[in-house]
Amino acid sequence: SGVISVPAKQYLYASRESSGQALTASGQDLIFNRKISGNISLNTSTGAFTLEGGKTYRITVSAAFLFSSDTGWLEIRLSGASAPTYQTAMFSSRRGGTSEIAAGPLDLIVTPISTGTYVIGTSTVSGGTATLRQNTARLIIQEL
């Protein structure tokens, strides 16, 4: 009666803590600066994490943003070597006179071709500064 050992699934639970992060342009990385738990590596200074090639992950970002403009908005996405560029989530100011509203959270399933470093970054920032609010931003990565 042999015992089959199954490797533990990878996961990461991280947050933005202590202070907000000002985002003013496309191409900025969101920095989740506190690793709460998990066995996926996270650089808490840059927000970068490592995903393994051939494994499938669900990535969810739930966040609140404070906008400096009544009509400010931004889009965030997964960035990295084999990240799908079409997957974005939009967040917008609720005070503005536009009909757009927040469409977050960012929630996607990805299977990287090869092992590499990934980040959650801005694809668009419009209307001034969007501040990633501390104590409300969460990054959850689950190997499926």
C-alpha positions as CSV (number, residue, x, y, z in Angstrom):
1,S,0.0,0.0,0.0
2,G,2.2,2.8,-1.3
3,V,1.4,6.4,-0.5
4,I,1.2,8.8,-3.4
5,S,2.5,12.2,-2.6
6,V,0.8,15.1,-4.3
7,P,2.8,18.3,-4.5
8,A,1.1,21.3,-2.8
9,K,-0.6,23.7,-5.1
10,Q,1.0,27.1,-5.3
11,Y,-0.7,30.2,-4.0
12,L,-0.1,33.8,-2.9
13,Y,-2.1,36.1,-0.7
14,A,-0.7,39.7,-0.6
15,S,-1.8,43.2,0.2
16,R,-0.9,46.9,0.0
17,E,-0.2,48.1,3.5
18,S,0.9,51.2,5.5
19,S,0.6,53.8,2.7
20,G,-1.1,54.4,-0.6
21,Q,0.8,54.2,-4.0
22,A,0.4,57.1,-6.4
23,L,-0.1,55.9,-10.0
24,T,0.2,58.6,-12.7
25,A,1.1,56.9,-16.0
26,S,0.8,53.7,-18.0
27,G,3.4,51.0,-17.3
28,Q,3.6,51.5,-13.5
29,D,3.6,48.4,-11.4
30,L,1.2,48.0,-8.5
31,I,3.3,47.2,-5.4
32,F,1.7,44.7,-3.0
33,N,4.1,45.3,-0.2
34,R,3.0,42.6,2.3
35,K,3.0,38.9,1.7
36,I,0.3,37.5,4.0
37,S,0.8,33.8,3.1
38,G,1.7,31.5,0.3
39,N,4.5,29.6,-1.5
40,I,4.7,31.8,-4.6
41,S,7.6,34.3,-4.3
42,L,6.8,38.0,-4.1
43,N,9.2,40.9,-4.1
44,T,7.5,43.3,-1.7
45,S,9.6,46.2,-3.0
46,T,8.6,45.9,-6.6
47,G,5.4,43.8,-6.5
48,A,6.9,41.2,-8.9
49,F,6.0,37.5,-8.5
50,T,7.1,34.3,-10.2
51,L,4.8,32.0,-12.0
52,E,5.9,28.6,-13.3
53,G,5.6,27.6,-17.0
54,G,2.9,25.0,-17.8
55,K,1.0,25.6,-14.6
56,T,-2.4,27.3,-14.7
57,Y,-3.2,30.1,-12.2
58,R,-6.2,32.2,-11.3
59,I,-5.1,35.7,-10.5
60,T,-7.5,38.1,-8.7
61,V,-6.8,41.7,-7.8
62,S,-9.4,43.5,-5.6
63,A,-8.5,47.2,-5.0
64,A,-9.8,50.6,-4.2
65,F,-8.4,53.7,-5.8
66,L,-8.6,57.4,-4.8
67,F,-8.7,59.7,-7.8
68,S,-7.4,63.3,-7.9
69,S,-9.9,64.2,-10.6
70,D,-13.7,63.9,-10.8
71,T,-13.3,62.1,-14.2
72,G,-10.2,60.1,-13.5
73,W,-9.9,56.4,-14.5
74,L,-7.4,53.7,-14.9
75,E,-7.0,50.2,-16.3
76,I,-4.8,47.5,-14.7
77,R,-3.5,44.2,-16.2
78,L,-1.1,41.4,-15.8
79,S,2.3,42.1,-17.3
80,G,5.0,39.6,-18.1
81,A,6.6,37.4,-20.7
82,S,3.5,35.4,-21.6
83,A,0.7,37.5,-20.1
84,P,-2.5,38.0,-22.0
85,T,-2.6,41.7,-23.0
86,Y,-6.3,41.7,-23.5
87,Q,-7.2,41.0,-19.9
88,T,-7.8,44.3,-18.1
89,A,-10.0,45.8,-15.3
90,M,-11.1,49.4,-15.3
91,F,-11.6,51.6,-12.2
92,S,-13.1,55.1,-12.4
93,S,-14.0,58.0,-10.3
94,R,-17.6,57.8,-9.1
95,R,-17.9,61.6,-8.8
96,G,-17.5,62.2,-12.5
97,G,-20.2,63.1,-15.0
98,T,-19.4,60.1,-17.1
99,S,-21.5,56.9,-17.5
100,E,-18.5,54.7,-16.8
101,I,-18.2,52.9,-13.5
102,A,-15.7,50.6,-11.9
103,A,-15.5,47.2,-13.7
104,G,-13.0,45.6,-11.3
105,P,-11.9,43.3,-9.9
106,L,-9.2,42.0,-12.3
107,D,-9.9,38.2,-12.4
108,L,-8.2,36.0,-15.0
109,I,-6.9,32.5,-15.6
110,V,-3.4,32.2,-17.3
111,T,-1.0,29.4,-18.1
112,P,2.5,30.8,-18.7
113,I,4.5,29.2,-21.4
114,S,7.7,29.4,-19.4
115,T,8.6,30.3,-15.8
116,G,9.0,34.1,-15.4
117,T,8.4,37.2,-13.4
118,Y,5.1,39.0,-13.6
119,V,3.5,42.1,-12.1
120,I,0.1,43.8,-12.0
121,G,0.6,47.1,-13.8
122,T,-1.3,50.0,-15.2
123,S,-2.2,49.9,-18.9
124,T,-3.9,53.4,-18.8
125,V,-4.1,56.2,-16.2
126,S,-6.2,59.2,-17.2
127,G,-7.2,62.4,-15.4
128,G,-4.4,62.9,-12.9
129,T,-3.3,60.6,-10.1
130,A,-5.0,57.4,-9.0
131,T,-3.8,56.3,-5.6
132,L,-3.9,52.6,-4.8
133,R,-5.4,52.6,-1.3
134,Q,-3.6,50.9,1.5
135,N,-5.3,48.2,3.5
136,T,-7.9,47.6,0.8
137,A,-5.8,46.2,-2.1
138,R,-5.5,42.4,-2.3
139,L,-3.6,40.1,-4.8
140,I,-4.6,36.5,-4.7
141,I,-3.0,33.9,-7.0
142,Q,-4.1,30.3,-6.9
143,E,-2.7,27.4,-8.9
144,L,-5.6,25.4,-10.4
